[in-house]
Amino acid sequence: MSRRLRVPCAYQGGKQRVAAQMVDHLLEAAPSTNSRFYDLCCGSGAVSIELVNRGVDPSRILMLDLSSWGCFWSAIGSGTFSMQIFNQYLADLPDNKRDIQAHVSAISSLPVGEHEAELYPILQACSFGGKQIWRRADSWANACFRSYWEPTATSIRRSPANPMQPSPDELRRRIEALAEEMRGVACLNVDIMTLLDDSLPSDAVVYVDPPYQSTTGYGFDFDLASFIDRYRSTNTAPLFVSEGVPLNDEALLLTFGGAKGGISGVRTGKHQEWLCRF
């Protein structure tokens, strides 16, 4: 592969900073060189992207997400994502960064329409704090967008905060690469519990990234304990679950790199991420 793939945009709960550590364990657990990897509640796709960066063929990856991320990845994997439509959405963005917030707010007030896959990553890239924007029937929900921000004399952060992260040009570059290199992945835009209707292959490796316990701001949720119990009753393939707290005695605490973040620069700590095998 000629270029390293990256997640499309910032996303609260995204696993890009710990994906390499997670994939180390997923690859180690693979029973064969042709094992199939299941990335459930895949979101922005950090784990699947890291698998492909490591040389796993996209055809060996099945992603699943009930949100608009599932729609996006389904289009990427099937080759139906329209770069022409996506580029037109980008071209319609105002040149003045101060006007982008109002522009995407107006778009998000319209019915979702037939180009959900192409529009969603742009809206999500503009989301305040990277919080998840989701589709509720034909409307966008939780659509709260960043404004252009410049530091004041007393601000700890000294650089401006752009309304879109990454920039339109960088978002285009990332998605062009994903459309080329991730083609062939399968993605189900369905509820995770439907996966338990049939047993999975015994040589599969399954990873689940559920919404953090005791948090709000996600459009979809499910009973994680019930899923684990039902999965283990009918499947022998290893199951990995990431969570903000340890779920069993064998949970591994992952190491975050990078800055603590926060627009004010005053956040005092980072949340924890645990990888638990069942």
C-alpha positions in Angstrom: 0.0 0.0 0.0 1.5 3.3 -1.1 0.1 5.6 1.7 -0.9 5.2 5.3 -4.6 5.6 5.8 -6.1 7.8 8.5 -9.6 8.1 10.0 -11.7 10.7 8.1 -12.1 13.1 11.0 -12.1 13.6 14.8 -14.8 11.6 16.5 -15.6 11.5 20.3 -14.8 7.9 21.3 -12.7 7.3 18.2 -9.8 4.9 18.8 -7.1 6.3 16.4 -4.6 6.9 19.3 -4.8 3.3 20.6 -5.8 1.4 17.4 -2.2 0.1 16.9 -2.1 -1.4 20.3 -5.5 -3.0 19.8 -4.6 -4.4 16.4 -1.4 -6.0 17.9 -3.7 -8.1 20.1 -6.2 -8.9 17.4 -3.5 -10.1 15.0 -1.9 -12.2 17.8 -5.3 -13.8 18.5 -5.9 -14.7 14.9 -6.1 -18.5 14.5 -5.0 -18.5 10.9 -3.4 -16.3 8.2 -6.8 -16.0 6.6 -8.8 -15.1 9.7 -11.7 -12.8 9.2 -11.8 -9.7 11.5 -15.1 -8.2 12.8 -15.1 -4.6 13.7 -18.4 -4.0 15.5 -19.7 -0.5 16.4 -16.8 0.6 14.1 -17.5 4.3 14.1 -14.8 6.2 12.3 -13.1 2.9 11.5 -9.8 3.3 13.3 -9.3 -0.4 14.0 -10.3 -1.5 10.5 -8.0 1.1 9.0 -5.1 0.0 11.1 -5.7 -3.6 10.0 -5.5 -2.6 6.4 -2.4 -0.5 7.2 -0.9 -3.7 8.5 -1.5 -5.5 5.3 -4.9 -7.3 6.1 -6.9 -7.5 2.8 -10.1 -5.5 3.1 -12.1 -8.5 2.0 -11.2 -10.1 5.3 -12.8 -7.4 7.3 -16.5 -7.0 8.3 -17.5 -3.7 9.8 -20.8 -2.9 11.5 -22.4 0.3 12.7 -26.0 1.3 13.1 -25.2 5.0 12.7 -24.3 7.0 9.6 -20.8 5.7 9.9 -22.2 2.4 8.9 -23.8 4.0 5.8 -20.4 5.7 5.0 -18.3 2.5 5.3 -20.9 0.5 3.4 -20.5 2.9 0.5 -16.7 3.0 0.8 -16.5 -0.8 0.8 -18.9 -1.4 -2.0 -17.4 1.3 -4.2 -20.6 3.3 -4.4 -19.3 6.3 -2.5 -19.5 9.2 -4.9 -16.4 11.4 -4.9 -18.2 13.7 -7.3 -21.0 14.4 -4.9 -18.6 14.6 -1.9 -16.3 17.1 -3.8 -19.4 19.2 -4.6 -20.3 19.4 -0.9 -16.8 20.5 -0.2 -16.8 23.1 -3.0 -20.0 24.6 -1.6 -18.3 25.3 1.8 -17.8 29.1 2.3 -14.3 30.4 1.8 -14.5 32.4 4.9 -14.0 30.1 7.9 -16.3 32.2 10.0 -19.2 31.3 7.8 -18.8 27.5 7.8 -20.7 27.0 11.0 -23.9 28.7 9.7 -23.5 26.9 6.4 -23.4 23.3 7.9 -26.1 24.2 10.4 -28.4 25.1 7.5 -27.5 21.9 5.6 -28.2 19.8 8.8 -31.7 21.3 9.1 -32.7 19.8 5.7 -33.9 16.2 5.3 -31.1 13.7 5.1 -31.7 12.7 1.5 -30.0 10.1 -0.7 -26.4 11.3 -0.2 -26.0 10.5 3.5 -22.7 8.8 3.0 -21.1 11.7 1.2 -22.5 14.5 3.5 -22.0 12.8 6.8 -18.2 13.0 7.1 -18.3 16.7 6.4 -20.9 17.3 9.1 -19.0 15.2 11.5 -15.7 17.0 10.8 -17.5 20.2 11.8 -19.1 18.7 15.0 -18.4 20.6 18.2 -16.0 18.5 20.3 -16.2 15.7 17.8 -19.5 14.6 19.3 -21.5 12.2 17.3 -24.0 13.4 14.8 -26.6 10.8 13.9 -29.6 10.2 11.7 -33.0 10.0 13.3 -35.5 9.0 10.6 -35.0 11.7 7.9 -33.4 14.3 10.1 -29.9 15.0 11.5 -29.8 14.9 15.3 -27.2 16.3 17.8 -26.0 18.6 15.1 -23.9 21.2 17.0 -21.1 22.7 15.1 -17.8 24.5 15.8 -17.4 28.2 15.3 -14.1 29.8 14.2 -12.2 30.8 17.4 -9.2 33.0 17.8 -7.2 33.2 21.0 -7.5 36.2 23.3 -4.7 37.8 25.4 -5.5 35.5 28.3 -6.1 32.3 26.3 -3.7 29.4 27.1 -4.1 28.1 23.6 -2.4 30.4 21.2 -3.5 29.1 17.8 -6.9 29.6 16.2 -9.5 26.7 16.3 -10.9 26.0 12.9 -14.5 25.1 12.4 -13.6 22.0 10.4 -11.1 19.4 11.5 -9.4 18.3 9.4 -9.5 21.0 6.8 -11.6 20.4 3.6 -8.4 19.6 1.6 -7.2 17.1 4.1 -10.6 15.5 4.5 -10.7 15.1 0.7 -7.2 13.5 0.7 -8.1 11.1 3.5 -11.4 10.0 1.9 -9.9 9.6 -1.5 -7.3 7.2 0.0 -10.0 5.3 1.9 -12.2 5.0 -1.1 -9.3 3.4 -3.0 -7.6 1.3 -0.3 -10.6 0.2 1.8 -12.7 -1.0 -1.1 -13.7 -4.5 -0.5 -14.6 -4.3 3.2 -18.1 -5.4 4.0 -20.1 -3.1 6.3 -23.5 -3.8 7.8 -25.6 -0.7 8.7 -27.6 -2.7 11.2 -28.1 -3.3 15.0 -25.3 -5.2 16.5 -27.6 -7.8 18.1 -28.6 -9.1 14.6 -25.1 -10.5 14.3 -26.0 -13.1 16.9 -28.7 -14.7 14.7 -26.0 -17.0 13.3 -22.7 -18.3 14.6 -19.5 -16.7 13.3 -16.6 -18.6 11.8 -14.4 -20.3 14.4 -11.3 -18.7 13.0 -12.7 -15.2 13.3 -11.5 -12.4 15.6 -14.2 -10.1 16.9 -13.7 -6.6 18.3 -16.5 -4.4 19.8 -16.3 -0.7 20.6 -19.5 0.0 22.6 -20.5 3.5 23.8 -18.7 4.2 27.1 -20.6 3.2 30.2 -22.4 6.0 32.0 -22.0 8.5 29.2 -24.4 10.4 27.0 -24.3 11.9 23.6 -24.5 8.8 21.5 -27.5 8.2 19.3 -27.4 4.4 19.7 -26.8 2.0 22.6 -27.2 -1.7 23.5 -26.9 -4.0 26.4 -23.2 -5.0 26.4 -23.4 -7.7 29.1 -26.3 -9.3 27.2 -24.4 -9.2 24.0 -21.3 -10.8 25.6 -23.3 -13.6 27.2 -25.2 -14.4 24.0 -22.0 -14.3 21.9 -20.1 -16.7 24.2 -23.0 -19.1 24.3 -22.9 -19.7 20.5 -19.4 -18.7 19.4 -15.9 -19.9 20.0 -14.0 -17.1 18.2 -12.1 -14.7 20.5 -14.0 -11.6 21.5 -12.3 -8.3 22.4 -14.2 -5.4 23.9 -12.8 -1.9 24.6 -14.2 0.2 27.4 -13.4 3.0 29.7 -13.3 0.7 32.7 -11.9 -2.9 33.1 -14.6 -5.5 32.4 -12.7 -8.5 33.7 -9.5 -9.5 35.5 -7.6 -9.9 32.3 -8.3 -6.4 30.9 -5.3 -4.5 29.5 -4.9 -0.8 30.1 -3.8 0.9 26.8 -1.5 3.8 26.6 -2.6 7.1 25.1 -0.1 9.4 23.4 -0.4 13.0 22.4 -1.7 16.1 24.2 -4.5 16.2 26.8 -6.5 18.4 24.4 -9.4 20.7 25.1 -10.0 24.1 23.4 -8.9 25.9 26.6 -5.8 23.7 27.1 -6.7 23.2 30.8 -7.9 19.6 30.8 -6.2 17.9 33.7 -6.2 14.2 32.6 -7.1 11.6 30.0 -9.8 9.0 30.2 -8.6 5.4 30.3 -9.1 2.7 27.7 -9.1 -1.0 28.5 -9.1 -3.9 26.1 -10.9 -6.9 27.5 -10.9 -10.4 26.1 -13.8 -12.8 26.6 
